[in-house]
Amino acid sequence: MAQKTFAFFPEAAFGPALNSVGIAQAVEALGHKAVFLSDPGFVEVYQGYGFEAHPVALSEPMPPEQMAKFWEDFINGHIPNFRKAPIDQIDNYVKDCWEAIVDSAKWAQKDLPGVLAKVKPDVIAVDNVILFPAIKQYGVPWVRVISCSENEIEEEGIPPHLSGCGENDTACHEAFRNKFNSVIKPIHDDFNAFLAECGEDAYPIGQFFEASPYMNLLLYPEPVKFHRKEPLDPQRFQYLEGCVRKEEPYEVPTFAKNNDGPLLYVSFGSLGAGDTDLLKRIIAALAKSPYRALVNIGDYATEYSDLPGNVHVAGWFPQPSVIPQVDAVIHHGGNNSFTECLYFGKPAIIMPYVWDGHDNATRVQETGHGFKMPRYDWTDAELLAKIETCLTDKAMAAKLAATSKHMQGQSGPAKAAKLLEGLAK
């Protein structure tokens, strides 16, 4: 097959960005060209992996340092809301996010037509939660990638996206949907007006995107997916069973204390690292334990001093190279961390704070692959007991081993690349 050009347009967050890198690596392995359409702040991320990247403004243009500061302030300003239940985050964090997301779609419409004309893609893959009309209207097959929890593709009988509800807790489902639709209605009306300007039909309340008529790729693995009354049509919806990218090797450092103890990895992602009080509290609890820990502290190195000898911190870890070497993971429930733990068969304790972390935390516990823990309401003894169970529970270990074997037998990025190549034909 002649070389084709595949354009990837992920959301400006490391989870979607790095998932798309994994698929793009597999696309290039088939002999095709992968290019990225990117928020200006992420252009260097894709270039660092060797890809061509074209900036698309998703907000008022500003210098990269100013943009980074904007999102840091946005997250840090919401840290008090991280203590709230998902339903109580709707009228603060969730509302503010949807306002920013709708603005990003409006801004993108200014740049996208010109960028697409320049790149001339044969297929476009979008990993986001909102429609970009220019992509739908460009005239080539477009693919929706769902890197967050699979309940982004809604169904009445499963928990609503972002809710953290149990699969069978229908009262929770209804209460969350009703409040979400009520709070989000003015933002949704504004988005529908924008769609009308672009010649697109209005979306029903609560919906900001649609399934692609060509193909939709879900990262959720089979062993944790929801039990839908009507299974998604495999002609249009394919589960990738995770999508783990290739990363540089990682060598575990020598620890001054507990160097032979079980190894933990603690990460709340690039944005969650701003919750330094929580990370310090976890480090203090681990200092009294027989374990060792690698802790991702993001850009907050100056906040940490007098670290215990059994803890090593860094601003970034090549996660797919780290997780295979550890015994358990404490994380925020981001989809990369969630699926990578399952892919490598590692038990997880999820302390969610926002977005689909709530859904993934509930799901990891419901399916027996780890524990959901409140972010702040715990004692040192409770945390250490949960870690010990992760390390010693035979039923959990067996379930994780089976899930890992299943996922590693699927090769998500290669499967995605083949499906994209099929559309290009």
Secondary structure as GFF3:
##gff-version 3
##sequence-region A 1 425
A	DSSP	beta_strand	5	10	.	.	.	ID=ss1
A	DSSP	alpha_helix	14	29	.	.	.	ID=ss2
A	DSSP	beta_strand	33	38	.	.	.	ID=ss3
A	DSSP	three_ten_helix	40	42	.	.	.	ID=ss4
A	DSSP	alpha_helix	43	48	.	.	.	ID=ss5
A	DSSP	beta_strand	52	55	.	.	.	ID=ss6
A	DSSP	alpha_helix	64	78	.	.	.	ID=ss7
A	DSSP	three_ten_helix	79	83	.	.	.	ID=ss8
A	DSSP	three_ten_helix	86	89	.	.	.	ID=ss9
A	DSSP	pi_helix	90	94	.	.	.	ID=ss10
A	DSSP	alpha_helix	95	119	.	.	.	ID=ss11
A	DSSP	beta_strand	123	127	.	.	.	ID=ss12
A	DSSP	alpha_helix	133	136	.	.	.	ID=ss13
A	DSSP	beta_strand	142	146	.	.	.	ID=ss14
A	DSSP	three_ten_helix	150	152	.	.	.	ID=ss15
A	DSSP	alpha_helix	170	197	.	.	.	ID=ss16
A	DSSP	beta_strand	215	218	.	.	.	ID=ss17
A	DSSP	three_ten_helix	222	224	.	.	.	ID=ss18
A	DSSP	beta_strand	237	239	.	.	.	ID=ss19
A	DSSP	beta_strand	263	267	.	.	.	ID=ss20
A	DSSP	alpha_helix	269	272	.	.	.	ID=ss21
A	DSSP	alpha_helix	276	287	.	.	.	ID=ss22
A	DSSP	beta_strand	292	296	.	.	.	ID=ss23
A	DSSP	three_ten_helix	301	303	.	.	.	ID=ss24
A	DSSP	beta_strand	311	314	.	.	.	ID=ss25
A	DSSP	alpha_helix	319	322	.	.	.	ID=ss26
A	DSSP	three_ten_helix	323	325	.	.	.	ID=ss27
A	DSSP	beta_strand	328	331	.	.	.	ID=ss28
A	DSSP	alpha_helix	335	343	.	.	.	ID=ss29
A	DSSP	beta_strand	348	350	.	.	.	ID=ss30
A	DSSP	alpha_helix	357	366	.	.	.	ID=ss31
A	DSSP	beta_strand	370	372	.	.	.	ID=ss32
A	DSSP	alpha_helix	380	392	.	.	.	ID=ss33
A	DSSP	alpha_helix	394	408	.	.	.	ID=ss34
A	DSSP	alpha_helix	412	424	.	.	.	ID=ss35
###
